[in-house]
Amino acid sequence: QVQLVESGGGLVQAGGSLRLSCAASESIFSFYAMGWYRQAPGKQRELVAQFISVFSTNYADSVKGRFTISRDNAKNMVYLQMNSLKFEDTAVYYCNVRTLFGGKDYWGQGTQVTVSS
């Protein structure tokens, strides 16, 4: 059972920045994918950014150029730096991993990001 703990959400004005952190209970090298999703009220959960197979990254079009995903392999951490935040970025952000063997998905508890216009 993989445990994921997120932190770093909060309230920020439009144009501001936040950094989200996610700590995994296992080595991130045991994951095929690791990244961030978000879910706004009344909407489906959507991919924000992720690492695929360690080296590749994937971003939602809506965040390209504003958000950056990074990781610390030694600490089993993944981060999401969010700049130039917009009102429409308001959502609960979830850390996600998919295991390399078995392809099982695990989710963090979520962290709220609220952007005031």
C-alpha positions in Angstrom: 0.0 0.0 0.0 1.6 3.3 -1.1 1.0 6.3 1.1 1.0 9.8 -0.5 0.9 12.9 1.6 0.4 16.3 -0.1 1.0 19.7 1.3 1.3 23.3 0.1 -2.2 24.3 -0.9 -3.8 27.5 0.1 -5.4 30.7 -0.9 -3.6 33.0 -3.4 -4.5 36.0 -5.5 -4.6 35.6 -9.3 -1.1 36.0 -10.7 0.4 34.5 -7.6 2.4 31.3 -7.0 2.1 28.2 -4.9 4.2 25.1 -4.7 2.7 21.7 -3.9 4.6 18.8 -2.4 3.9 15.1 -2.3 5.8 12.6 -0.2 5.6 8.9 -1.2 6.1 6.1 1.2 8.1 4.1 -1.4 10.9 4.8 -3.9 9.6 6.7 -6.8 11.5 4.4 -9.1 8.9 1.8 -8.3 6.3 3.9 -10.1 5.5 4.0 -13.8 3.9 7.4 -13.4 3.9 10.1 -10.7 2.2 13.4 -10.8 -0.8 15.7 -10.1 -4.4 15.7 -11.0 -7.1 18.3 -10.0 -10.8 18.4 -9.5 -12.9 21.5 -9.5 -16.4 21.6 -8.2 -18.8 20.0 -10.6 -16.1 18.8 -12.9 -14.2 15.6 -13.5 -10.8 15.0 -12.2 -8.2 15.9 -14.8 -4.5 15.5 -15.3 -2.3 18.5 -14.5 1.2 17.2 -14.9 3.1 14.0 -14.5 6.3 12.1 -14.9 6.0 9.1 -17.2 8.7 6.3 -17.0 11.0 8.5 -14.9 12.2 10.9 -17.6 9.2 12.0 -19.7 6.8 14.7 -18.6 3.2 15.4 -19.6 1.3 18.6 -19.0 -2.3 19.7 -19.5 -2.5 22.4 -22.2 -4.1 24.8 -19.8 -1.0 24.8 -17.5 1.8 24.6 -20.0 4.3 27.5 -19.5 2.9 28.2 -16.0 3.3 25.0 -14.0 6.4 22.9 -13.6 6.6 19.4 -12.2 9.8 18.3 -10.5 11.0 15.6 -8.1 13.6 14.7 -5.5 14.5 11.1 -6.1 16.4 10.7 -2.8 13.4 12.0 -0.8 10.7 10.2 -2.8 9.1 13.6 -3.4 7.3 15.2 -6.3 6.5 18.9 -6.5 4.3 21.1 -8.6 5.4 24.8 -8.9 2.4 26.8 -10.0 3.0 30.3 -11.3 0.7 32.9 -12.8 -2.2 31.3 -11.1 -5.7 31.9 -12.6 -9.1 31.7 -11.0 -9.8 28.6 -13.1 -6.9 26.8 -11.4 -9.0 26.6 -8.3 -9.5 23.0 -7.4 -8.5 20.2 -5.1 -5.1 18.9 -6.2 -4.3 15.2 -5.8 -1.0 13.5 -6.0 -1.1 10.2 -8.0 1.2 7.3 -8.6 0.8 4.3 -10.8 2.9 1.3 -9.9 5.4 -0.1 -12.3 4.3 -3.6 -11.6 0.6 -4.2 -11.7 -0.3 -0.7 -12.8 -2.2 0.1 -9.6 -3.2 3.7 -8.9 -2.8 5.4 -5.6 -4.0 8.8 -4.5 -3.2 11.3 -1.9 -5.9 12.9 0.3 -5.9 16.1 -1.8 -5.0 19.7 -1.1 -7.2 22.7 -1.8 -5.9 25.4 -4.0 -8.1 28.5 -4.2 -7.2 31.4 -6.5 -9.1 34.7 -5.9 -9.8 36.9 -8.8 
